[in-house]
Amino acid sequence: MTTISSSPRAAHAPSALPSRLQHFVDGRWVDSADGATFPVADPVTNAPYAEVAAGSAADVAAAVGAARAAFTDGSWPDLPARVRARVLNRIADGIEARDDRIAAMESFDTGLPITQARGQAQRAAENFRFFADLIGSLHENAYRVGSTQLNYVVRKPRGVAGLITPWNTPFMLESWKLAPALASGATVVLKPAEWTPLSASLLPEIMAEAGVPDGVFNMVHGIGEQAGDALVRHPDVPLISFTGESATGSTITANAAPFLKGLSMELGGKSPVVIFADADLDRALDSALFGVFSLNGERCTAGSRILVERSRYDEFLAAFAARAQAIKVGLPADPGTEIGALVHPEHYERVLHYVDIGCAEGARLVAGGARPYHLPDGNYLAATVFADVTPTMRIFQEEIFGPVVTVTPFDDEAEAVRLANDTRYGLAAYVWTSNLRRAHRVAHLIEAGMLWLNSHNVRDLRTPFGGTKASGMGQEGGELSIGFFTDSRIVHLTLGDPHTPRFGLPATEQSPPPDDDQTAK
């Protein structure tokens, strides 16, 4: 794969760290066609640890060509579902065998706390097992039309899938797309996020060990505006599955439009946590803290706007701010760390800029807002809480994607719903109340693709995942994911002699249609 660096790094670095990361095309590690590379750094030191092949249109074309050949000439799309399922289970075995290695790489590369990175590696293996089970049991419908026809559905993979993944929890989100794509019989070109390419370097070895044929899985590193854009614009890639920010999603949609590509977009969020006065405040407090500060706050479904009924507002705010101030910020490799280092200096500065914006807008800073004193270097920010935030403030409206949360009071149910819906986003929402009727009523009124009642983000893999408004286009999860990567084709089988109107004959020679004629239906 690469040249392995033997020089020592900081204690937080995993062992045998690669110094070069290459593309993987048609079963081989390759450099970029033009030899271009870019450096990648870890967020604790911001010092480069490796050079990464910088993909261009030529590299994408080579990867797509390999994937296209594997799709049209190879065996993968036509294998029985059970055979593909066995391969997916072997991929899951390979992930589980590397659980500690994946978690260490993920924590080092992204800055996620190691305990949370371990959970992501385990979820990645479960993604492959889930789709192995699903594809083996998925049925294709048949329809009997009177006594004259039998219609049945044939599900076929759509071709080469372009998978563009984000830098937060990269390995798990890569598996989220790879598992259903491969289960469906598609071939793939994966473009990992340029800031966090490390854990993806394990995928080719895992795929090869599991028996994935050459060309079925391909990977091209690179900058989104170059490698990602080339993948979006390639005419032999009919499908693009993208997870990332809404602005990038808009650009991808525009660039894919001339090709009429199938798009699945999971985009940004500014999810509300609505806490009514009758809620179990202790449980709501635990959930709200975990929902916004886990994964360093760098999660699309983070409950980053907390709306609290005014009669409990002061009580909740005091408890929430005190708990936030006690959250441990530290080295990602430390098992006691609850918030690690933000992923990249550019993103870190962006989050800090929003802290400045919140203060300038008049929001009340009640926790955090600065680098912890014991961490003079690296991309660290203490858990940050703004109170008395109004809907006109940018920190209420715009996705910050870090350990920053706003808290706003409301007076009644109607205002709670109005505040919850008062952003351009609609990905997730969380509602806390002991009134079951109100819980259902509010759940139906909030504009969000996913909503949790009296819970944080706990999701079954069978359920739809996706948002409304600026938070996405289409939904994945369970059978919906298989539906995205496949076409459903209907075959109409005539069971008897069909009655066909005989054009061009005198009316006297035309016969009346039978009673159960279905020709016009």
Phi, psi and omega in degrees: 000306188210173166277131183266131181280133177255358181286140182289148173238188179300161185298340183279351185279143175291162181286161175049051182288130179291146177259347177222138176238124184252170169287163175231112186226125176054042176082008183228145170282131182220151171280169174296150182302324181262006179077005185289146176221169171218151181277151174230138185239160174268150188281354177279318181253340188057025176259135180301138175246345182202158169257134185245136177301129182263103184290145176238185178300326180294320179291320177296318179300320179295318180293317178295321178300318178294318180293322180294318178295320178294331180281316185276327186247346184269181186268342191303311184297333185260002178295146173302146183304322181295327179291314177299323180299321178296323177295316180298321177294326176291326174299316178299321177300316180296323178294313181297325178294338181250021187308309182294321180295315179298314181298318180295316177298315182297315180295317180296317188279327185257338186087005178291144173303141187299324180295324178282328176294325177297320178297325180292321179296320180292322178294326179298316178297320180295326176303315180292320180294320181299313183285335171296317178293318185293315186291333179283341183245358183290133182256161175246127189290153172228147184228126175265126182251097183055223178251010188253337185217151166236123180249132178223153185262136173244125181262122184235139175298147189272348179132217181278127178256128173267121184245116182243116191245157185269177184270349176270134186042056190298315185295316180297317182287332172295317179295328180300325179267319183297318186299308180290328179297311180291322178300325182284347183096005176286159167254157193225153165235116180264130172245097180291161177295138185292334181283338187222066184270358195293306186294333177297338180294345177276342186298315181303318178295318179297315181296316181296316179299326182281347179096020175289124183296152176304139178091341180287319176247124178226152183220129177234119175280166174148174179286141184303317182293346179250288182294315180297317181294322178296323178293318179298321185272354185289129185291342181265014177243096185282347185231137173232122172250120187230137170235126181171198185284159186294323181297318177294322177299322177296318179296316179297318180300316180294318183285336178273342187302318181299338182262357181053047182283153169284130184236137169235117188237115171252111193246208189286174179207159173214065197284135179274149169244109185260118184242110178276163186297334182269009181288156168287100191294325180295315180290321177297323179296311179302314183294316182295320178296312180296320186295332181253336185256346173292158183054032179062017184076002183267066181216141186292331183264013181303136175279079190269356173235111180259123181247121187236133177301137193302326183294340178245005188299307184297319180298312180296314184299317180298315180292319182295315181296320180296317179294320179299319180295337182267356179295133183278120174256128183190193180302134180303329182283350180280120181300340179275351183289136177254328171233127180262215181265139176293154201296325191205148180303323179296316179292320178302314179295325178296316179295317177299324178297322178292327174299316177298320180298315180300317178295318181293329181282351177098007175291152183266116180278115184247354175199145173067217179096000183207173176291135174299141187297331184276002181233079185288342181235162180091173188266066187255140175217131177293154176305123192244129183232125173253133178250165177057038182277136180254159184296342180279348182281144180296326181290343173277327189265327193254144180289124181263322175063050177200186183280059182228130184225148176250147179234130187223136177275157171220159186260328182208177184299318181298319179291324178300315179295318180298316179293319180300323184270359189273048170216170178282351184264162178200055183271296183227165174204155182226132183233133180239118178195152175266358180269106186295321179297316179295322180304311180292320182298312181292322179301325181281343182265335181283134182274089180208145179288334181222136181220135179246132177256121178055043180199158168271195189283086174244116190233132172279137185293347178282343190271157178295144174233125179163171185233180176246176178053228184279007183268000175158177180219118182082170179225148174238179183111131177057224182295336179296324178295316177298320179298326179291319185273359181230160168256139172261116182249134183260132177249125179258116181251121178277131185267342180224200176282118182288146173269115179243122175306134185260093180294148174087005178252155175301152182302327182294339181265355177281139178259148179292152179290151175293164184298327183258027182301131182244011190295331183264006185258000000 
